[in-house]
Amino acid sequence: MLTNPATKYRPFVSPIDLSDRTWPSKRLATAPRWLSTDLRDGNQALADPMDVPRKLRFYDMLLGIGFKEIEVAFPSASQTDFDFVRMLIEGDRIPEDVTIQVLTQARADLIARTFASLDGAPQAIVHLYNATAPLFRRVVFGMERHEIVALAVSGATAMLGESLKRPGTRWTFEYSPETFCFTEPDFAIEICERLLDVWHPTPERPAILNLPTTVEVSMPNVYADQIEWFCRRISRRDAVIISVHPHNDRGTAVASAD
């Protein structure tokens, strides 16, 4: 056993030098939008996943708290999650001022299954993701940058096609370059721009770009620099909502979100 486990790890070096950062002096003037992800099970399920009745109790509690955007399921990952989405829609359990969100990986069959779960929803957010960091590209996928971009673009294109089959729903598209916090900044911009080229968001119908600290590898100030750097460079800024999605590996998720 290592007597000093700290020697096992190399320090994370920020890939950007934002010496003219402005975020420390900024102040919140309006409340941020909050999305609850508590109901996500799917491929990130607990050892004892929630069944539909337990999910419903949790969902009703989130409504009571006042959440207006709730990620309710990963419908392509389990029958339980699929059935829960169908129950909310068919049971007319989604208030007019609430938008449900679902998560999907960038595969056409999973995207089709995801949209099938949302048939008849008045409005919904569909959240697409794929891993983008060098370690994931090399070890998990065995793909180069252009192949990862092609995977994401094919997913975005499939989402657009499925949405056009269901014009009665007000769709919002969301994308996460998973492991954004240790993805090369220029690559994060590149892959997000390519998806915006597919979706053509507008100020009236914006897309959401979710930038997660999927595995926390740095202090919150580094994440803040990465967010500001990204916001300065992404195009169509008036048609893009930037979402932060901190995990809690270091115990600094609240600080990163703030």
N, C-alpha and C positions, 0 to 999 in steps of 0.2 A: 504494500500500500504506500502511496506517496505521502510523505509527511508534510509536504507543502504542495498541494494540488495546483496552486497558482502557476507553478512552473510548467504545467502541462500545456498551457494555452498561450498563444501569441496575442499581444494586444491588438485590438481592432484599430486600424488607421483609417480615418475618414477619407473617402475618395475625393472630397471637394474641400476647397479652402474658401469659405464665405466670409472674408474679412469685413465686408460691408453689410453684414446681416442686419435686418431691421426688426426681426421678431421680438427681441427683448423689450423694446420700447412700445410695442403695440398693446392696445387694450381692447378687450371685448366690449362691444357696444350693444350687441344683440345676443340673444340666447342661441347657441348652436343647435343644429338638428341632431337629435339622438336616435339611434337605431339600436334596438335590443337584438342581440344574437343568442339569447339564452335558450331558445327553443331548437337551435340547430343540433341535430343528432347526426344522422347519416353516417358518413365515414369517420366522423369524429365523435362517435357515440360513447357514452359512459359504459362501464362494464355491465351495468343493468340499465339499458336505454329506457327512456320514458315511453309508455304506451299511450294510446290516443286519449283516454280519460285523464291521465296525468298531464299530458301536453295541454289539454283543454283547460284544466284548472290553472296552469301556469299562464296560458294565453289570456284568460279572463283577468288574472291578477295584473298582467302587464297593461291591459286596457284600463283597469282601474287606476293604475299609477299615472296613466296619461300618455303613454307612448303612442305616437302617430305613425311610426314606421317600425315594423316588427319582422325580423327574419324568422319565418315560421318553420322552415323545413329544408331538407336536402332531398327532394322528392325522388330523384333518380337513384339514391343510395339505399333506400329501404322501402318496403311496402307500407310500413307504418307511417313513414313521413309522407309518402304519396297519399295515403288514405286520409291523413290529417288535413292536408291542403284541400282535398275534395270535400271533406266534412265542413270546413269553414265556409267554402263557397256555396255548396248545395244547401247548407243549413242557414244561409244568410246571416253569418256570424261576424261579418267584417263591416264595421261602421263606415259610413260614407266618407268620413275624414281620416280614415286609417288606410295605409298602404302596406300590403304584405310583401315580403321579399323571400326569394328562394335562391339557393346556391347550386351551381352546376360546374362540372369540369368541362374542358374544351374538347368534347367528343360529340359528334353529331347525334348518335343514338341516345346519349344521356340528355342532350339538349332537347330532343324531340319528346322524351319522356317527361322532362321538366315542364315544357309548355303544355303537354297533355294534362298535367295535374292542375294547371291554371285555367283551363277552359271555363269561360263564363265569369271570370274575375273582373270587377269593374276597373281596377287599376292594380298594377303589380310591378315590382322591381325584379329583374332577372340578373343575377350576379354571376359573372363568368370569371374563372381564374385559371391560371397555370403558373408553375414555378419558373422563375427567370434567372435566378442567381447562378454564378459559374459552377458551384459545387453540384447543384441539382442538374444543371445541363450536362455536366460531365459524368456524374455517377449514376443518377436516377434515370435520365432519359437517353444519354449517349447522343446528344444532339448539339449541333452548332447553333450559333445565334439565329441564322436565317431560318433554320428549321423550327426553332421555338416561335419565331414571329409567324411563320406559316401556320403553325398549330393554333395560335391565338386568332389569327385572321380567319381561319376556317371556322372556328367556333363562333366568332362574331357574325360571320356571314350566315351560318346556320340559324343563329338567334334572330337575325333580321328576317330570314325566310319564314321561320315559324310564326313570328309576330304578324307578318302580312297575311297569314291564314286566319288571323283572329283580330280583325279590325275593330271589334267591339270593346276591346280592352285598351286602356291607356297604359302603354308600356314605357318603362324607364329601363335603360340598359346600364349596367355597371361592370367595370372590369378591375380586377386586382392583379398586378404583377406580383404574385406571391413571392415572399422573401425580398420585397422591395428594399429593405434596409441594408442588405448586402448584395444587391444587384448593381452593376455598373450604372451610374447615373445617366450616361448617354444612352445606354440600352433601354433603361426604363422609359425615357422619353421616346425613343424610337418605336418601341412596341405599342405604347399608348397612342402615339400619333397614327400608326397604321390602323388601329381599331377605330379611331375617330374618323378616318377616311372611309371606313365601311358604314358607320352609323350616321354620319352627318348630323351631329347634334346642333341644336339652335338654342338661343337664350330662352325661348318659350318651351322647348323640349330638351333640356340639358341631359348629358350623360354624366355618370358618376365615375370618377377614377379614385379607387380605394388604394391607399398606399400603406401596406401593413408592415409592422415590425414583427413578422411572422416568428422569428427567433431573435430575441433581443441580443444584439452583439455590441451595443455601445450605450453610452449615457444618453439621457433624453435630449440634451442640447445638440448632440450630433444628429439625432433624428429630426429635430427642429430645423437645423441647417439644410438637411436633405429635402424637407418639405418646401422650405422657402426657395431653394435652388430649382426644384421641379416647377413650382408655381410660376416662377419668373420666365421659364422657357417653354412651357406647354402652350401650344397654339389654341385658338378658339376659347380663350380663358373665360369669356362671358357665357360660353355654352357648356362649361364643364364645372361640375361640383367636385371639389377635392374632399375626400373622406380620409380620416386617419383611423387606423385600426391597430391599436397596440395590444401585444400579448404581455405576459407578466413573468417571463423567464427570470428577469433580474429583480423583480419586485418593484419596477419603476413604470408600470403601465399607466397609472393615473398621471404621473408627471409627464410622460411622453404625450398623452392625449391632450393635457392642458397646454 
